[in-house]
Amino acid sequence: MSSDGLGLTIERYHRAVAALITGDPEPYKELFSHHQDVTLGYPFGPVACGWEEVSSLLDMASGVYREGEIVGFENLARCVAPTRRRR
């Protein structure tokens, strides 16, 4: 991933979080793997394992934060490293 690609991904994440805390989990869900090996640790509940559990947990979380508002994000560090191809 290029530095520009990382920047776009971070912007997409920020928009998804803003949607999640106003009651719309769909943009946030798009950021997750939809496979059965996906997990999500949620601070107000148990760890969800598998896409169905993660999706349900995100639905529940979006209900908790229906009137949330983002006041800012702080970028502490950003690193893009070259990827190695497997042979």
N, CA, C and O atoms as a printed pandas DataFrame, in Angstrom:
     atom_number atom_name residue_name chain_id  residue_number  x_coord  y_coord  z_coord
0              1         N          MET        A               1    0.858   -1.167    0.000
1              2        CA          MET        A               1    0.000    0.000    0.000
2              3         C          MET        A               1    0.908    1.235    0.000
3              4         O          MET        A               1    1.919    1.281    0.702
4              5         N          SER        A               2    0.537    2.198   -0.777
5              6        CA          SER        A               2    1.300    3.441   -0.833
6              7         C          SER        A               2    0.902    4.350    0.327
7              8         O          SER        A               2   -0.098    4.109    1.003
8              9         N          SER        A               3    1.683    5.376    0.545
9             10        CA          SER        A               3    1.355    6.363    1.578
10            11         C          SER        A               3    0.009    7.023    1.279
11            12         O          SER        A               3   -0.787    7.261    2.187
12            13         N          ASP        A               4   -0.243    7.322   -0.014
13            14        CA          ASP        A               4   -1.538    7.899   -0.401
14            15         C          ASP        A               4   -2.678    6.918   -0.114
15            16         O          ASP        A               4   -3.743    7.313    0.358
16            17         N          GLY        A               5   -2.442    5.643   -0.404
17            18        CA          GLY        A               5   -3.457    4.625   -0.145
18            19         C          GLY        A               5   -3.758    4.506    1.340
19            20         O          GLY        A               5   -4.913    4.344    1.735
20            21         N          LEU        A               6   -2.722    4.587    2.159
21            22        CA          LEU        A               6   -2.922    4.537    3.603
22            23         C          LEU        A               6   -3.728    5.747    4.062
23            24         O          LEU        A               6   -4.628    5.619    4.892
24            25         N          GLY        A               7   -3.410    6.908    3.530
25            26        CA          GLY        A               7   -4.155    8.115    3.883
26            27         C          GLY        A               7   -5.629    7.993    3.525
27            28         O          GLY        A               7   -6.491    8.406    4.301
28            29         N          LEU        A               8   -5.924    7.434    2.364
29            30        CA          LEU        A               8   -7.319    7.232    1.958
30            31         C          LEU        A               8   -8.021    6.225    2.853
31            32         O          LEU        A               8   -9.199    6.384    3.172
32            33         N          THR        A               9   -7.298    5.192    3.258
33            34        CA          THR        A               9   -7.869    4.192    4.155
34            35         C          THR        A               9   -8.181    4.805    5.521
35            36         O          THR        A               9   -9.225    4.515    6.105
36            37         N          ILE        A              10   -7.300    5.633    6.021
37            38        CA          ILE        A              10   -7.530    6.305    7.301
38            39         C          ILE        A              10   -8.738    7.232    7.200
39            40         O          ILE        A              10   -9.557    7.279    8.118
40            41         N          GLU        A              11   -8.857    7.963    6.105
41            42        CA          GLU        A              11  -10.022    8.833    5.910
42            43         C          GLU        A              11  -11.314    8.010    5.863
43            44         O          GLU        A              11  -12.330    8.404    6.436
44            45         N          ARG        A              12  -11.266    6.880    5.183
45            46        CA          ARG        A              12  -12.440    6.008    5.113
46            47         C          ARG        A              12  -12.818    5.513    6.506
47            48         O          ARG        A              12  -13.999    5.455    6.847
48            49         N          TYR        A              13  -11.821    5.160    7.306
49            50        CA          TYR        A              13  -12.070    4.724    8.678
50            51         C          TYR        A              13  -12.720    5.848    9.491
51            52         O          TYR        A              13  -13.683    5.605   10.218
52            53         N          HIS        A              14  -12.210    7.054    9.377
53            54        CA          HIS        A              14  -12.788    8.185   10.106
54            55         C          HIS        A              14  -14.259    8.396    9.738
55            56         O          HIS        A              14  -15.091    8.629   10.615
56            57         N          ARG        A              15  -14.576    8.313    8.453
57            58        CA          ARG        A              15  -15.980    8.450    8.029
58            59         C          ARG        A              15  -16.836    7.309    8.572
59            60         O          ARG        A              15  -17.982    7.523    8.966
60            61         N          ALA        A              16  -16.281    6.102    8.593
61            62        CA          ALA        A              16  -17.025    4.943    9.091
62            63         C          ALA        A              16  -17.309    5.063   10.588
63            64         O          ALA        A              16  -18.402    4.724   11.040
64            65         N          VAL        A              17  -16.340    5.540   11.351
65            66        CA          VAL        A              17  -16.551    5.730   12.794
66            67         C          VAL        A              17  -17.603    6.807   13.026
67            68         O          VAL        A              17  -18.460    6.661   13.898
68            69         N          ALA        A              18  -17.545    7.880   12.255
69            70        CA          ALA        A              18  -18.535    8.956   12.389
70            71         C          ALA        A              18  -19.939    8.424   12.111
71            72         O          ALA        A              18  -20.890    8.821   12.784
72            73         N          ALA        A              19  -20.083    7.538   11.138
73            74        CA          ALA        A              19  -21.389    6.951   10.836
74            75         C          ALA        A              19  -21.820    6.006   11.955
75            76         O          ALA        A              19  -22.984    6.010   12.358
76            77         N          LEU        A              20  -20.889    5.198   12.457
77            78        CA          LEU        A              20  -21.207    4.234   13.505
78            79         C          LEU        A              20  -21.792    4.922   14.737
79            80         O          LEU        A              20  -22.769    4.441   15.310
80            81         N          ILE        A              21  -21.208    6.028   15.141
81            82        CA          ILE        A              21  -21.661    6.671   16.378
82            83         C          ILE        A              21  -22.907    7.529   16.189
83            84         O          ILE        A              21  -23.388    8.161   17.129
84            85         N          THR        A              22  -23.419    7.543   14.969
85            86        CA          THR        A              22  -24.715    8.192   14.753
86            87         C          THR        A              22  -25.785    7.156   14.418
87            88         O          THR        A              22  -26.896    7.515   14.025
88            89         N          GLY        A              23  -25.455    5.869   14.574
89            90        CA          GLY        A              23  -26.440    4.816   14.399
90            91         C          GLY        A              23  -26.361    4.032   13.112
91            92         O          GLY        A              23  -27.209    3.171   12.878
92            93         N          ASP        A              24  -25.374    4.289   12.261
93            94        CA          ASP        A              24  -25.250    3.573   10.988
94            95         C          ASP        A              24  -23.984    2.712   10.999
95            96         O          ASP        A              24  -22.886    3.234   10.805
96            97         N          PRO        A              25  -24.122    1.401   11.222
97            98        CA          PRO        A              25  -22.941    0.546   11.288
98            99         C          PRO        A              25  -22.401    0.089    9.932
99           100         O          PRO        A              25  -21.311   -0.478    9.869
100          101         N          GLU        A              26  -23.138    0.325    8.856
101          102        CA          GLU        A              26  -22.776   -0.270    7.556
102          103         C          GLU        A              26  -21.399    0.155    7.035
103          104         O          GLU        A              26  -20.637   -0.721    6.626
104          105         N          PRO        A              27  -21.032    1.438    7.023
105          106        CA          PRO        A              27  -19.690    1.779    6.539
106          107         C          PRO        A              27  -18.577    1.142    7.377
107          108         O          PRO        A              27  -17.524    0.787    6.848
108          109         N          TYR        A              28  -18.811    1.001    8.676
109          110        CA          TYR        A              28  -17.818    0.381    9.557
110          111         C          TYR        A              28  -17.719   -1.112    9.262
111          112         O          TYR        A              28  -16.624   -1.675    9.254
112          113         N          LYS        A              29  -18.852   -1.749    9.021
113          114        CA          LYS        A              29  -18.860   -3.172    8.695
114          115         C          LYS        A              29  -18.064   -3.454    7.419
115          116         O          LYS        A              29  -17.432   -4.504    7.297
116          117         N          GLU        A              30  -18.094   -2.523    6.476
117          118        CA          GLU        A              30  -17.379   -2.717    5.215
118          119         C          GLU        A              30  -15.870   -2.812    5.415
119          120         O          GLU        A              30  -15.170   -3.332    4.546
120          121         N          LEU        A              31  -15.361   -2.324    6.533
121          122        CA          LEU        A              31  -13.929   -2.344    6.795
122          123         C          LEU        A              31  -13.434   -3.691    7.304
123          124         O          LEU        A              31  -12.231   -3.953    7.290
124          125         N          PHE        A              32  -14.347   -4.548    7.755
125          126        CA          PHE        A              32  -13.988   -5.824    8.358
126          127         C          PHE        A              32  -14.007   -6.950    7.340
127          128         O          PHE        A              32  -14.737   -6.909    6.350
128          129         N          SER        A              33  -13.190   -7.949    7.608
129          130        CA          SER        A              33  -13.282   -9.200    6.870
130          131         C          SER        A              33  -14.643   -9.802    7.165
131          132         O          SER        A              33  -15.129   -9.705    8.292
132          133         N          HIS        A              34  -15.260  -10.417    6.180
133          134        CA          HIS        A              34  -16.542  -11.079    6.373
134          135         C          HIS        A              34  -16.379  -12.598    6.481
135          136         O          HIS        A              34  -17.336  -13.351    6.305
136          137         N          HIS        A              35  -15.155  -13.031    6.771
137          138        CA          HIS        A              35  -14.867  -14.460    6.914
138          139         C          HIS        A              35  -15.059  -14.902    8.357
139          140         O          HIS        A              35  -15.215  -14.080    9.260
140          141         N          GLN        A              36  -15.046  -16.199    8.553
141          142        CA          GLN        A              36  -15.306  -16.748    9.882
142          143         C          GLN        A              36  -14.142  -16.576   10.857
143          144         O          GLN        A              36  -14.310  -16.831   12.049
144          145         N          ASP        A              37  -12.968  -16.150   10.386
145          146        CA          ASP        A              37  -11.845  -15.970   11.306
146          147         C          ASP        A              37  -11.734  -14.539   11.844
147          148         O          ASP        A              37  -10.761  -14.210   12.521
148          149         N          VAL        A              38  -12.722  -13.687   11.547
149          150        CA          VAL        A              38  -12.704  -12.311   12.026
150          151         C          VAL        A              38  -13.125  -12.284   13.502
151          152         O          VAL        A              38  -14.009  -13.034   13.916
152          153         N          THR        A              39  -12.484  -11.412   14.287
153          154        CA          THR        A              39  -12.860  -11.223   15.689
154          155         C          THR        A              39  -12.936   -9.742   15.993
155          156         O          THR        A              39  -12.299   -8.926   15.327
156          157         N          LEU        A              40  -13.721   -9.399   17.005
157          158        CA          LEU        A              40  -13.855   -8.008   17.436
158          159         C          LEU        A              40  -13.980   -7.978   18.949
159          160         O          LEU        A              40  -14.876   -8.599   19.521
160          161         N          GLY        A              41  -13.074   -7.252   19.595
161          162        CA          GLY        A              41  -13.165   -7.026   21.026
162          163         C          GLY        A              41  -13.884   -5.709   21.254
163          164         O          GLY        A              41  -13.399   -4.652   20.850
164          165         N          TYR        A              42  -15.031   -5.771   21.895
165          166        CA          TYR        A              42  -15.861   -4.594   22.132
166          167         C          TYR        A              42  -15.778   -4.259   23.619
167          168         O          TYR        A              42  -15.940   -5.157   24.445
168          169         N          PRO        A              43  -15.531   -3.003   23.990
169          170        CA          PRO        A              43  -15.303   -2.688   25.413
170          171         C          PRO        A              43  -16.520   -2.900   26.313
171          172         O          PRO        A              43  -16.361   -2.985   27.531
172          173         N          PHE        A              44  -17.725   -2.988   25.755
173          174        CA          PHE        A              44  -18.925   -3.137   26.572
174          175         C          PHE        A              44  -19.567   -4.512   26.444
175          176         O          PHE        A              44  -20.744   -4.681   26.761
176          177         N          GLY        A              45  -18.809   -5.481   25.986
177          178        CA          GLY        A              45  -19.375   -6.814   25.822
178          179         C          GLY        A              45  -18.283   -7.827   25.556
179          180         O          GLY        A              45  -17.097   -7.499   25.595
180          181         N          PRO        A              46  -18.687   -9.067   25.285
181          182        CA          PRO        A              46  -17.704  -10.113   25.022
182          183         C          PRO        A              46  -17.082   -9.969   23.633
183          184         O          PRO        A              46  -17.568   -9.216   22.790
184          185         N          VAL        A              47  -16.005  -10.705   23.421
185          186        CA          VAL        A              47  -15.365  -10.750   22.107
186          187         C          VAL        A              47  -16.282  -11.494   21.150
187          188         O          VAL        A              47  -16.820  -12.547   21.493
188          189         N          ALA        A              48  -16.463  -10.952   19.955
189          190        CA          ALA        A              48  -17.264  -11.602   18.919
190          191         C          ALA        A              48  -16.321  -12.334   17.976
191          192         O          ALA        A              48  -15.280  -11.802   17.591
192          193         N          CYS        A              49  -16.689  -13.557   17.605
193          194        CA          CYS        A              49  -15.887  -14.373   16.695
194          195         C          CYS        A              49  -16.755  -14.803   15.527
195          196         O          CYS        A              49  -17.865  -15.298   15.720
196          197         N          GLY        A              50  -16.251  -14.615   14.320
197          198        CA          GLY        A              50  -16.987  -14.963   13.112
198          199         C          GLY        A              50  -17.808  -13.778   12.638
199          200         O          GLY        A              50  -18.248  -12.953   13.440
200          201         N          TRP        A              51  -18.013  -13.698   11.326
201          202        CA          TRP        A              51  -18.674  -12.538   10.747
202          203         C          TRP        A              51  -20.075  -12.300   11.303
203          204         O          TRP        A              51  -20.441  -11.151   11.551
204          205         N          GLU        A              52  -20.854  -13.332   11.500
205          206        CA          GLU        A              52  -22.219  -13.129   11.998
206          207         C          GLU        A              52  -22.221  -12.481   13.380
207          208         O          GLU        A              52  -23.012  -11.573   13.635
208          209         N          GLU        A              53  -21.348  -12.936   14.272
209          210        CA          GLU        A              53  -21.261  -12.337   15.612
210          211         C          GLU        A              53  -20.733  -10.908   15.551
211          212         O          GLU        A              53  -21.250  -10.023   16.231
212          213         N          VAL        A              54  -19.698  -10.682   14.732
213          214        CA          VAL        A              54  -19.119   -9.342   14.609
214          215         C          VAL        A              54  -20.148   -8.379   14.043
215          216         O          VAL        A              54  -20.289   -7.263   14.542
216          217         N          SER        A              55  -20.863   -8.791   13.016
217          218        CA          SER        A              55  -21.886   -7.952   12.414
218          219         C          SER        A              55  -22.975   -7.591   13.430
219          220         O          SER        A              55  -23.392   -6.436   13.517
220          221         N          SER        A              56  -23.427   -8.576   14.188
221          222        CA          SER        A              56  -24.446   -8.335   15.208
222          223         C          SER        A              56  -23.941   -7.393   16.294
223          224         O          SER        A              56  -24.674   -6.520   16.757
224          225         N          LEU        A              57  -22.690   -7.573   16.695
225          226        CA          LEU        A              57  -22.113   -6.707   17.717
226          227         C          LEU        A              57  -22.013   -5.264   17.220
227          228         O          LEU        A              57  -22.259   -4.331   17.984
228          229         N          LEU        A              58  -21.657   -5.075   15.961
229          230        CA          LEU        A              58  -21.588   -3.725   15.406
230          231         C          LEU        A              58  -22.974   -3.094   15.301
231          232         O          LEU        A              58  -23.126   -1.889   15.504
232          233         N          ASP        A              59  -23.974   -3.896   14.988
233          234        CA          ASP        A              59  -25.350   -3.391   14.992
234          235         C          ASP        A              59  -25.717   -2.899   16.395
235          236         O          ASP        A              59  -26.281   -1.816   16.556
236          237         N          MET        A              60  -25.390   -3.706   17.404
237          238        CA          MET        A              60  -25.686   -3.337   18.776
238          239         C          MET        A              60  -24.912   -2.078   19.185
239          240         O          MET        A              60  -25.469   -1.183   19.820
240          241         N          ALA        A              61  -23.647   -2.016   18.825
241          242        CA          ALA        A              61  -22.824   -0.865   19.179
242          243         C          ALA        A              61  -23.357    0.419   18.557
243          244         O          ALA        A              61  -23.348    1.471   19.196
244          245         N          SER        A              62  -23.816    0.339   17.329
245          246        CA          SER        A              62  -24.335    1.547   16.681
246          247         C          SER        A              62  -25.580    2.061   17.386
247          248         O          SER        A              62  -25.863    3.258   17.337
248          249         N          GLY        A              63  -26.326    1.184   18.039
249          250        CA          GLY        A              63  -27.489    1.601   18.810
250          251         C          GLY        A              63  -27.120    2.316   20.095
251          252         O          GLY        A              63  -27.861    3.177   20.569
252          253         N          VAL        A              64  -25.978    1.962   20.656
253          254        CA          VAL        A              64  -25.502    2.597   21.891
254          255         C          VAL        A              64  -25.049    4.034   21.615
255          256         O          VAL        A              64  -25.214    4.914   22.459
256          257         N          TYR        A              65  -24.484    4.261   20.447
257          258        CA          TYR        A              65  -23.887    5.552   20.119
258          259         C          TYR        A              65  -24.724    6.366   19.142
259          260         O          TYR        A              65  -24.149    7.063   18.306
260          261         N          ARG        A              66  -26.003    6.315   19.201
261          262        CA          ARG        A              66  -26.860    6.953   18.201
262          263         C          ARG        A              66  -26.664    8.456   18.037
263          264         O          ARG        A              66  -26.890    8.971   16.941
264          265         N          GLU        A              67  -26.269    9.157   19.040
265          266        CA          GLU        A              67  -26.129   10.613   18.916
266          267         C          GLU        A              67  -24.696   11.059   19.156
267          268         O          GLU        A              67  -24.455   12.142   19.690
268          269         N          GLY        A              68  -23.753   10.225   18.760
269          270        CA          GLY        A              68  -22.349   10.554   18.950
270          271         C          GLY        A              68  -21.875   11.620   17.978
271          272         O          GLY        A              68  -22.512   11.893   16.960
272          273         N          GLU        A              69  -20.755   12.206   18.316
273          274        CA          GLU        A              69  -20.153   13.228   17.466
274          275         C          GLU        A              69  -18.632   13.125   17.558
275          276         O          GLU        A              69  -18.074   13.059   18.654
276          277         N          ILE        A              70  -17.979   13.114   16.427
277          278        CA          ILE        A              70  -16.515   13.105   16.389
278          279         C          ILE        A              70  -16.030   14.532   16.641
279          280         O          ILE        A              70  -16.470   15.475   15.984
280          281         N          VAL        A              71  -15.134   14.669   17.583
281          282        CA          VAL        A              71  -14.562   15.996   17.827
282          283         C          VAL        A              71  -13.153   16.105   17.279
283          284         O          VAL        A              71  -12.589   17.199   17.235
284          285         N          GLY        A              72  -12.575   14.986   16.859
285          286        CA          GLY        A              72  -11.269   15.029   16.223
286          287         C          GLY        A              72  -10.549   13.702   16.311
287          288         O          GLY        A              72  -10.895   12.841   17.120
288          289         N          PHE        A              73   -9.560   13.551   15.484
289          290        CA          PHE        A              73   -8.668   12.400   15.494
290          291         C          PHE        A              73   -7.249   12.943   15.584
291          292         O          PHE        A              73   -6.951   14.016   15.057
292          293         N          GLU        A              74   -6.394   12.212   16.239
293          294        CA          GLU        A              74   -4.991   12.601   16.325
294          295         C          GLU        A              74   -4.148   11.475   15.737
295          296         O          GLU        A              74   -4.194   10.342   16.214
296          297         N          ASN        A              75   -3.390   11.789   14.715
297          298        CA          ASN        A              75   -2.522   10.812   14.069
298          299         C          ASN        A              75   -1.196   10.786   14.820
299          300         O          ASN        A              75   -0.404   11.723   14.714
300          301         N          LEU        A              76   -0.953    9.730   15.571
301          302        CA          LEU        A              76    0.274    9.629   16.357
302          303         C          LEU        A              76    1.453    9.129   15.537
303          304         O          LEU        A              76    2.591    9.540   15.764
304          305         N          ALA        A              77    1.187    8.251   14.592
305          306        CA          ALA        A              77    2.254    7.717   13.752
306          307         C          ALA        A              77    1.637    7.118   12.494
307          308         O          ALA        A              77    0.483    6.690   12.492
308          309         N          ARG        A              78    2.427    7.097   11.432
309          310        CA          ARG        A              78    1.999    6.488   10.179
310          311         C          ARG        A              78    3.235    5.874    9.539
311          312         O          ARG        A              78    4.266    6.529    9.393
312          313         N          CYS        A              79    3.116    4.615    9.162
313          314        CA          CYS        A              79    4.260    3.923    8.575
314          315         C          CYS        A              79    3.781    3.044    7.431
315          316         O          CYS        A              79    2.844    2.261    7.588
316          317         N          VAL        A              80    4.418    3.174    6.301
317          318        CA          VAL        A              80    4.142    2.308    5.158
318          319         C          VAL        A              80    5.450    1.581    4.842
319          320         O          VAL        A              80    6.468    2.214    4.562
320          321         N          ALA        A              81    5.413    0.269    4.889
321          322        CA          ALA        A              81    6.596   -0.538    4.615
322          323         C          ALA        A              81    6.384   -1.316    3.336
323          324         O          ALA        A              81    5.252   -1.652    2.987
324          325         N          PRO        A              82    7.447   -1.599    2.649
325          326        CA          PRO        A              82    7.308   -2.406    1.423
326          327         C          PRO        A              82    6.809   -3.797    1.779
327          328         O          PRO        A              82    7.147   -4.340    2.831
328          329         N          THR        A              83    6.007   -4.365    0.899
329          330        CA          THR        A              83    5.498   -5.716    1.124
330          331         C          THR        A              83    6.407   -6.714    0.442
331          332         O          THR        A              83    7.034   -6.414   -0.575
332          333         N          ARG        A              84    6.471   -7.897    1.010
333          334        CA          ARG        A              84    7.254   -8.953    0.388
334          335         C          ARG        A              84    6.302   -9.948   -0.250
335          336         O          ARG        A              84    5.290  -10.327    0.340
336          337         N          ARG        A              85    6.626  -10.351   -1.422
337          338        CA          ARG        A              85    5.805  -11.338   -2.134
338          339         C          ARG        A              85    6.225  -12.738   -1.715
339          340         O          ARG        A              85    7.411  -13.045   -1.591
340          341         N          ARG        A              86    5.223  -13.572   -1.501
341          342        CA          ARG        A              86    5.518  -14.965   -1.221
342          343         C          ARG        A              86    5.778  -15.711   -2.504
343          344         O          ARG        A              86    5.168  -15.426   -3.534
344          345         N          ARG        A              87    6.667  -16.648   -2.444
345          346        CA          ARG        A              87    6.997  -17.437   -3.641
346          347         C          ARG        A              87    6.335  -18.762   -3.595
347          348         O          ARG        A              87    6.494  -19.564   -4.516
